């Protein structure tokens, strides 16, 4: 699961850097949740689920993406407690955290007073 979201975000970032506004990503429910948040924050324009030769893919239309930083990689997991959420993390753009209640932004984690695994940040 972790490798699929990692690969999908890398594909989006590399497509945007090469001047393309469309990207083909592998399907997973976890990636759909992340894309829903990215769509809500207007980082991507839209995404579509397609079926090609009995394999499910996601086509993503990219809006704007300046930088992407992974905090937790498949080989290294970075967790944060609620009390350790500081001003620097809150002002780093969109930071996503996976918690026991789902995927939340770092601002939502501060409001709900819950910590979790930091996935990535997008500016």
Backbone bond lengths (Angstrom), bond angles and torsions (degrees), N, CA, C in turn:
res aa  C-N    CA-C-N  psi(-1)  N-CA   C-N-CA  omega(-1)  CA-C   N-CA-C  phi
1 X - - - 1.456 - - 1.520 110.31 -
2 X 1.319 117.56 -45.13 1.452 120.03 -177.10 1.510 112.06 -63.77
3 X 1.334 116.67 -37.14 1.452 119.41 -178.03 1.526 111.71 -68.38
4 X 1.320 117.63 -29.64 1.462 120.23 -178.31 1.530 110.92 -71.13
5 X 1.331 118.59 -44.00 1.464 118.91 179.17 1.519 110.52 -69.93
6 X 1.327 117.24 -35.17 1.455 122.10 177.63 1.529 109.80 -62.56
7 X 1.336 116.21 -45.89 1.464 121.67 179.39 1.527 111.11 -65.89
8 X 1.321 118.09 -41.08 1.461 121.33 -178.30 1.529 111.61 -64.92
9 X 1.327 117.49 -43.30 1.462 120.04 179.03 1.524 111.55 -68.35
10 X 1.328 117.18 -36.07 1.464 119.82 175.13 1.524 111.45 -64.25
11 X 1.325 116.93 -39.24 1.469 120.37 177.84 1.526 111.14 -63.71
12 X 1.327 116.83 -42.28 1.463 120.68 178.81 1.522 110.32 -62.99
13 X 1.324 117.17 -46.77 1.463 120.98 -178.25 1.533 111.16 -65.03
14 X 1.326 117.75 -42.75 1.463 120.42 179.64 1.527 111.74 -68.08
15 X 1.326 117.14 -35.82 1.472 120.07 176.89 1.521 110.69 -64.79
16 X 1.318 116.50 -42.74 1.465 120.21 -179.69 1.528 110.82 -66.48
17 X 1.330 117.14 -40.61 1.462 120.42 -179.88 1.526 112.25 -67.04
18 X 1.341 117.15 -28.51 1.458 119.81 179.33 1.531 112.27 -87.66
19 X 1.329 117.80 3.47 1.452 121.54 174.86 1.515 114.88 93.38
20 X 1.315 118.13 6.25 1.463 121.65 179.52 1.524 109.71 -91.54
21 X 1.296 116.15 149.50 1.468 119.87 179.39 1.523 111.76 -111.52
22 X 1.329 117.34 9.66 1.461 121.70 -179.65 1.523 108.55 -135.27
23 X 1.325 115.13 148.03 1.462 119.78 -175.48 1.526 108.93 -147.04
24 X 1.334 117.02 144.00 1.455 123.41 177.17 1.524 108.28 -108.06
25 X 1.337 117.35 121.05 1.468 122.37 -176.58 1.519 109.81 -122.91
26 X 1.318 116.18 158.75 1.455 121.68 175.32 1.528 110.06 -75.67
27 X 1.317 115.89 152.81 1.460 121.92 -175.55 1.521 111.69 -91.83
28 X 1.310 116.13 136.73 1.466 123.98 163.47 1.527 107.69 -158.08
29 X 1.313 116.60 158.86 1.465 120.03 179.99 1.521 110.99 -66.19
30 X 1.324 116.29 -34.23 1.458 121.49 178.96 1.526 110.53 -64.22
31 X 1.343 116.68 -42.25 1.470 121.33 177.84 1.521 110.39 -65.48
32 X 1.326 117.50 -36.72 1.470 120.34 177.23 1.526 111.41 -62.79
33 X 1.326 117.78 -39.72 1.465 120.43 177.46 1.529 111.12 -64.53
34 X 1.325 116.37 -42.19 1.472 120.12 178.20 1.519 110.51 -64.87
35 X 1.330 117.32 -44.33 1.467 120.56 179.62 1.525 111.62 -64.06
36 X 1.336 117.63 -32.25 1.462 120.70 176.13 1.522 111.47 -63.28
37 X 1.325 116.62 -40.67 1.468 120.13 177.79 1.523 110.24 -69.77
38 X 1.336 117.33 -40.93 1.469 120.44 178.50 1.531 111.34 -64.40
39 X 1.322 117.02 -34.13 1.463 121.17 176.48 1.521 110.81 -69.21
40 X 1.325 116.71 -40.15 1.463 121.48 178.90 1.530 111.30 -64.53
41 X 1.322 117.11 -36.67 1.470 122.01 -179.72 1.526 112.70 -88.41
42 X 1.332 117.62 5.72 1.471 125.56 175.41 1.530 113.22 62.69
43 X 1.323 117.09 32.60 1.461 121.15 173.02 1.523 109.25 -84.69
44 X 1.334 117.14 -34.31 1.458 121.14 171.25 1.522 108.06 -117.13
45 X 1.335 115.30 151.33 1.466 119.60 -179.38 1.523 111.95 -77.57
46 X 1.316 116.08 -47.50 1.456 120.88 -178.52 1.515 108.22 -165.04
47 X 1.324 116.91 166.47 1.455 121.24 172.26 1.520 109.04 -143.08
48 X 1.335 115.39 149.26 1.455 122.57 -177.24 1.521 108.88 -128.92
49 X 1.307 116.73 143.79 1.460 122.40 177.43 1.520 107.74 -101.28
50 X 1.333 116.67 125.62 1.460 120.94 -179.76 1.526 109.52 -127.13
51 X 1.323 115.54 159.21 1.450 122.70 179.38 1.528 108.19 -119.68
52 X 1.338 116.89 117.02 1.461 122.00 179.35 1.526 107.64 -123.07
53 X 1.321 116.84 116.88 1.474 122.82 179.27 1.529 111.99 51.68
54 X 1.323 115.96 47.58 1.468 124.46 179.21 1.526 113.45 61.61
55 X 1.326 117.33 22.19 1.457 122.24 171.61 1.514 107.60 -119.16
56 X 1.316 117.09 138.13 1.458 121.86 -175.49 1.528 109.27 -98.88
57 X 1.336 114.87 130.89 1.453 122.24 178.85 1.526 109.28 -127.65
58 X 1.327 115.27 164.66 1.458 122.27 175.67 1.517 107.79 -120.49
59 X 1.325 116.34 126.12 1.464 120.94 172.95 1.522 106.98 -96.86
60 X 1.315 115.68 126.27 1.458 121.83 -174.68 1.523 109.48 -116.70
61 X 1.326 116.89 131.00 1.462 122.94 175.77 1.526 108.19 -101.10
62 X 1.327 116.20 115.37 1.456 122.10 -170.96 1.523 110.06 -88.75
63 X 1.325 116.81 135.97 1.452 122.70 177.96 1.521 111.05 -96.83
64 X 1.314 117.98 -69.22 1.450 122.29 -176.97 1.520 109.32 -153.06
65 X 1.327 115.16 134.17 1.456 120.64 -176.50 1.517 107.98 -153.15
66 X 1.329 117.80 112.87 1.463 120.38 -176.52 1.518 112.06 -92.41
67 X 1.326 117.42 -49.76 1.454 119.50 179.18 1.519 110.05 -147.50
68 X 1.310 114.46 155.63 1.460 122.16 -179.00 1.521 107.49 -134.34
69 X 1.333 116.72 127.66 1.459 121.24 178.97 1.516 108.82 -130.49
70 X 1.331 115.87 122.93 1.458 121.20 177.08 1.519 109.41 -89.78
71 X 1.328 116.08 129.89 1.453 121.42 174.85 1.521 110.24 -94.82
72 X 1.327 117.22 -42.99 1.459 121.92 177.72 1.510 108.32 -110.01
73 X 1.319 115.27 124.33 1.458 122.21 177.94 1.527 107.32 -110.75
74 X 1.319 117.97 168.60 1.471 117.61 179.07 1.531 113.25 -59.48
75 X 1.329 117.90 -26.50 1.454 119.87 -179.75 1.531 113.28 -94.21
76 X 1.333 118.23 -12.88 1.465 121.91 -176.85 1.519 109.34 -141.97
77 X 1.308 116.18 119.09 1.467 121.25 -179.47 1.522 109.08 -104.49
78 X 1.318 116.31 129.08 1.459 122.22 -176.29 1.535 108.51 -114.26
79 X 1.315 116.34 113.25 1.466 121.97 -179.22 1.521 109.89 -104.43
80 X 1.333 115.70 152.37 1.460 121.04 177.93 1.527 108.71 -135.32
81 X 1.326 114.94 139.84 1.457 120.62 174.79 1.526 108.55 -89.14
82 X 1.312 115.09 161.12 1.468 120.00 -179.42 1.521 111.34 -58.51
83 X 1.315 116.89 -42.06 1.459 120.34 -176.08 1.524 112.82 -70.95
84 X 1.327 117.74 -16.60 1.469 121.63 -179.65 1.532 112.78 -91.01
85 X 1.330 118.03 -3.02 1.470 120.83 176.79 1.523 107.88 -72.89
86 X 1.326 116.18 113.99 1.462 119.91 -174.03 1.525 111.30 -115.74
87 X 1.295 115.22 -177.31 1.467 122.61 -176.62 1.530 112.00 -62.37
88 X 1.336 117.62 -35.06 1.466 120.74 -178.74 1.518 111.68 -64.67
89 X 1.321 117.43 -42.84 1.466 120.36 179.02 1.525 111.60 -69.03
90 X 1.317 117.22 -34.24 1.461 120.13 -178.26 1.524 112.12 -69.07
91 X 1.321 117.81 -26.14 1.465 121.21 -177.36 1.515 113.41 -108.70
92 X 1.315 118.74 27.48 1.459 122.42 179.28 1.517 112.08 -100.99
93 X 1.279 119.65 25.46 1.462 121.44 -177.03 1.516 109.90 87.76
94 X 1.311 116.53 -140.44 1.456 122.28 -179.73 1.524 108.98 -94.49
95 X 1.330 117.00 112.72 1.463 122.92 177.46 1.516 107.01 -113.67
96 X 1.346 116.86 124.14 1.457 121.08 -179.39 1.522 110.52 -103.82
97 X 1.329 114.37 138.94 1.463 122.62 -178.85 1.516 107.53 -128.73
98 X 1.326 116.84 132.56 1.450 119.66 174.36 1.527 108.30 -95.71
99 X 1.323 115.31 126.62 1.462 121.80 -176.35 1.520 109.40 -123.30
100 X 1.316 116.43 -176.46 1.455 119.58 178.20 1.533 111.99 -75.57
101 X 1.339 118.47 -9.75 1.470 120.46 176.74 1.520 111.47 -107.12
102 X 1.335 118.24 5.68 1.458 121.90 176.78 1.519 111.58 126.46
103 X 1.319 115.48 -168.83 1.458 121.24 179.24 1.523 107.97 -88.72
104 X 1.338 116.40 124.67 1.455 122.28 -178.57 1.520 109.71 -128.60
105 X 1.329 115.30 156.90 1.459 119.10 170.04 1.526 108.34 -77.42
106 X 1.311 116.08 163.88 1.468 120.05 -177.64 1.536 110.84 -65.50
107 X 1.337 117.18 -31.74 1.468 120.07 177.21 1.528 111.54 -67.30
108 X 1.332 116.07 -39.28 1.464 119.68 177.09 1.523 111.30 -66.71
109 X 1.340 116.32 -36.13 1.472 119.91 177.27 1.523 110.63 -63.29
110 X 1.311 116.56 -37.98 1.464 120.63 179.14 1.527 110.52 -66.23
111 X 1.359 116.54 -39.51 1.464 120.23 179.67 1.523 112.14 -68.52
112 X 1.345 115.73 -41.50 1.459 120.57 -176.84 1.530 111.24 -81.19
113 X 1.340 116.48 -14.33 1.466 123.44 -178.74 1.517 111.51 62.52
114 X 1.352 114.48 56.98 1.458 121.35 179.81 1.529 108.65 -140.97
115 X 1.307 117.04 148.33 1.462 122.64 177.25 1.516 110.61 -108.78
116 X 1.319 116.15 -174.78 1.455 120.45 178.94 1.510 111.13 171.07
117 X 1.328 115.61 -161.76 1.461 121.69 -178.83 1.532 109.13 -90.60
118 X 1.328 116.34 122.28 1.465 120.63 178.28 1.516 108.14 -76.78
119 X 1.343 116.76 124.77 1.455 120.68 -178.49 1.530 111.55 -88.85
120 X 1.334 116.44 -63.80 1.467 120.41 -175.48 1.516 109.82 -161.51
121 X 1.326 115.24 170.57 1.471 121.03 172.29 1.506 108.43 -130.24
122 X 1.320 115.66 144.80 1.465 123.48 178.63 1.508 107.99 -127.92
123 X 1.328 115.20 132.53 1.463 120.93 175.79 1.508 107.77 -113.90
